[in-house]
Amino acid sequence: MKLRAWQEWGIATRLVAIAVLPALMMFIVVSVALYLAAQDEVRTDVQERGRLLAAALVESSRYGVVSGNVSYLDRTLKGLLTVDKSITAIEVLDARRQPVIVAGESAEQPPDLEVFERPIQVEVLDVDVFDSAARGPHVSQPTDPRIRLRAGETAGYVRVAMSPAPLLEAKRERYYLAVAMVLFATLFSGVAGLYLVQWLRRP
Amino acid sequence: MRADKKNRMAPLSGSRWMVFALLLTWSTFVLAQPLPPGYELRVLTGPDSSVTREIVQTLSRRYPRMQIGSDIKTLAARRGPAVYVTIGPSALEAALAGETDRPIVSLFTSSPVFLGLLRSAPRRRAPVTAIYAEVSPTDQMKLIAQLYRRRVTVAVLLSDATAYLEPMLRQAAQSEDVDVHVERVASDDNVIRTLARVPSSAVLLAVPDSRIYNAANFRTILESTYRRGQAVVGFSTTLVSAGTLAAAYSSIDDTIAQLDSVLDAIAAGHPPEPQFPRYWRVAINDNVARSLNVVIEDTVRNLGHRPPTRSQ
């Protein structure tokens, strides 16, 4: 039935359809692809930033957790929350997972949040401090004065909660612009089809 | 000129080789220190390591006829009068447990570890003395006074294990015209938080006390002091490499050079009291000095007391 309807179309209608339908299909496909790509990009971006931020905060919060001096850390975390809207909360926990410092809302709550956690490991300087456990001779000037670092015990944890919403918001404008451009291309194709029809009708 | 060079480079003839070998043998015997008459020097080592081998090499250059072993029973099986020299804490512990009645000289063991082992050892029949691994607080204070050349406050953290150092520190501070602030660290104290309680002193003098300074917290201690603009003066070149401003230290040669006088005193029937190294040098971390705006003068680098050059 539909096929028959297509056969009954005049040449002008057919030409317009040939010009517009692929462009319309392209508009739909490109719009969906752009939307999915934007979503995926935001998710990847949030994960990369979350992991990076947690790793960086492990370094900067190690001293605060070990020493109990967290005043400088409080300022740093609050500063980060002000600068980056996608960070909803940062928690620094001690080895027993008790909060040492919490900035922003608790990382436990909304389901759309992505939470990144990293342990704060104490890095131990492999130096001879003349203790009885070393058992080797206590030498004030060893032949090899190189200092090595080794991983020590876990002093605490850093937990960063990030929301994709602010990033999606930022992406939305760009998405609308891209869709508008594709729509413009579709309309241009339709107009071009109509112009061709007029041209074919000329004697 | 060329002829002269050629002459110098000429290979030694057979008779010259003989003379050279004789001179070398003669110099070895002249340089080697005679043992106390009738005494055999028995060197007890701990676990094998490159440091132990280096110490043994230095000792054997000075005392070619010494007996070396890592088993106290094997050494104790030898007859005749002897003096035991122990290398490191584990060798000292073994010698003390061996219940020998011969004098023991502990080398390369820090004073807190030496005193701790002595306290926990079974009843002793032999005199035990030591040349400690770390330089005396007096010499450390000398270094600090020379580093700053003004009246500074020296903060020292001490636990029960190092409380015996306090009178020495106070006396040294008085003689070097510096102020000393001693902060006691209890067994359940957090060292980093105790350090934060110390008033804004210019220098922290670290003593070898594993209750306070250990591998696990040393980095945090350095970070904490650096944040407060405090310099740390340590007790070894390793700590200087790790980030302390300076250290007064005694090298292996310096310690062994002092052993002669200890052995002489034992031979004379007067075993000396355990003592800090007599000979010492200074190590400086120039990066830390620059960061803390401490100007290091050459007199500071050359500070110390070198052993006398041995006559040939």
Boltz contact constraints between the chains, C-beta under 6 A:
constraints:
  - contact:
      token1: [A, 63]
      token2: [B, 223]
      max_distance: 6.0
  - contact:
      token1: [A, 66]
      token2: [B, 192]
      max_distance: 6.0
  - contact:
      token1: [A, 66]
      token2: [B, 220]
      max_distance: 6.0
  - contact:
      token1: [A, 67]
      token2: [B, 192]
      max_distance: 6.0
  - contact:
      token1: [A, 67]
      token2: [B, 224]
      max_distance: 6.0
  - contact:
      token1: [A, 68]
      token2: [B, 193]
      max_distance: 6.0
  - contact:
      token1: [A, 124]
      token2: [B, 215]
      max_distance: 6.0
  - contact:
      token1: [A, 124]
      token2: [B, 216]
      max_distance: 6.0
  - contact:
      token1: [A, 125]
      token2: [B, 218]
      max_distance: 6.0
  - contact:
      token1: [A, 125]
      token2: [B, 219]
      max_distance: 6.0
  - contact:
      token1: [A, 125]
      token2: [B, 242]
      max_distance: 6.0
  - contact:
      token1: [A, 127]
      token2: [B, 215]
      max_distance: 6.0
  - contact:
      token1: [A, 127]
      token2: [B, 218]
      max_distance: 6.0
  - contact:
      token1: [A, 127]
      token2: [B, 238]
      max_distance: 6.0
  - contact:
      token1: [A, 127]
      token2: [B, 242]
      max_distance: 6.0
  - contact:
      token1: [A, 128]
      token2: [B, 238]
      max_distance: 6.0
  - contact:
      token1: [A, 129]
      token2: [B, 213]
      max_distance: 6.0
  - contact:
      token1: [A, 129]
      token2: [B, 214]
      max_distance: 6.0
  - contact:
      token1: [A, 130]
      token2: [B, 110]
      max_distance: 6.0
  - contact:
      token1: [A, 130]
      token2: [B, 133]
      max_distance: 6.0
  - contact:
      token1: [A, 130]
      token2: [B, 208]
      max_distance: 6.0
  - contact:
      token1: [A, 131]
      token2: [B, 210]
      max_distance: 6.0
  - contact:
      token1: [A, 132]
      token2: [B, 89]
      max_distance: 6.0
  - contact:
      token1: [A, 132]
      token2: [B, 113]
      max_distance: 6.0
  - contact:
      token1: [A, 135]
      token2: [B, 90]
      max_distance: 6.0
  - contact:
      token1: [A, 136]
      token2: [B, 49]
      max_distance: 6.0
  - contact:
      token1: [A, 136]
      token2: [B, 88]
      max_distance: 6.0
  - contact:
      token1: [A, 137]
      token2: [B, 51]
      max_distance: 6.0
  - contact:
      token1: [A, 137]
      token2: [B, 52]
      max_distance: 6.0
  - contact:
      token1: [A, 137]
      token2: [B, 87]
      max_distance: 6.0
  - contact:
      token1: [A, 137]
      token2: [B, 88]
      max_distance: 6.0
  - contact:
      token1: [A, 137]
      token2: [B, 108]
      max_distance: 6.0
  - contact:
      token1: [A, 138]
      token2: [B, 108]
      max_distance: 6.0
  - contact:
      token1: [A, 138]
      token2: [B, 109]
      max_distance: 6.0
  - contact:
      token1: [A, 138]
      token2: [B, 110]
      max_distance: 6.0
  - contact:
      token1: [A, 138]
      token2: [B, 133]
      max_distance: 6.0
  - contact:
      token1: [A, 139]
      token2: [B, 51]
      max_distance: 6.0
  - contact:
      token1: [A, 139]
      token2: [B, 108]
      max_distance: 6.0
  - contact:
      token1: [A, 140]
      token2: [B, 236]
      max_distance: 6.0
  - contact:
      token1: [A, 140]
      token2: [B, 249]
      max_distance: 6.0
  - contact:
      token1: [A, 140]
      token2: [B, 250]
      max_distance: 6.0
  - contact:
      token1: [A, 141]
      token2: [B, 237]
      max_distance: 6.0
  - contact:
      token1: [A, 141]
      token2: [B, 249]
      max_distance: 6.0
  - contact:
      token1: [A, 141]
      token2: [B, 251]
      max_distance: 6.0
  - contact:
      token1: [A, 142]
      token2: [B, 238]
      max_distance: 6.0
  - contact:
      token1: [A, 145]
      token2: [B, 237]
      max_distance: 6.0
  - contact:
      token1: [A, 145]
      token2: [B, 238]
      max_distance: 6.0
  - contact:
      token1: [A, 145]
      token2: [B, 241]
      max_distance: 6.0
  - contact:
      token1: [A, 147]
      token2: [B, 241]
      max_distance: 6.0
  - contact:
      token1: [A, 147]
      token2: [B, 242]
      max_distance: 6.0
  - contact:
      token1: [A, 152]
      token2: [B, 216]
      max_distance: 6.0
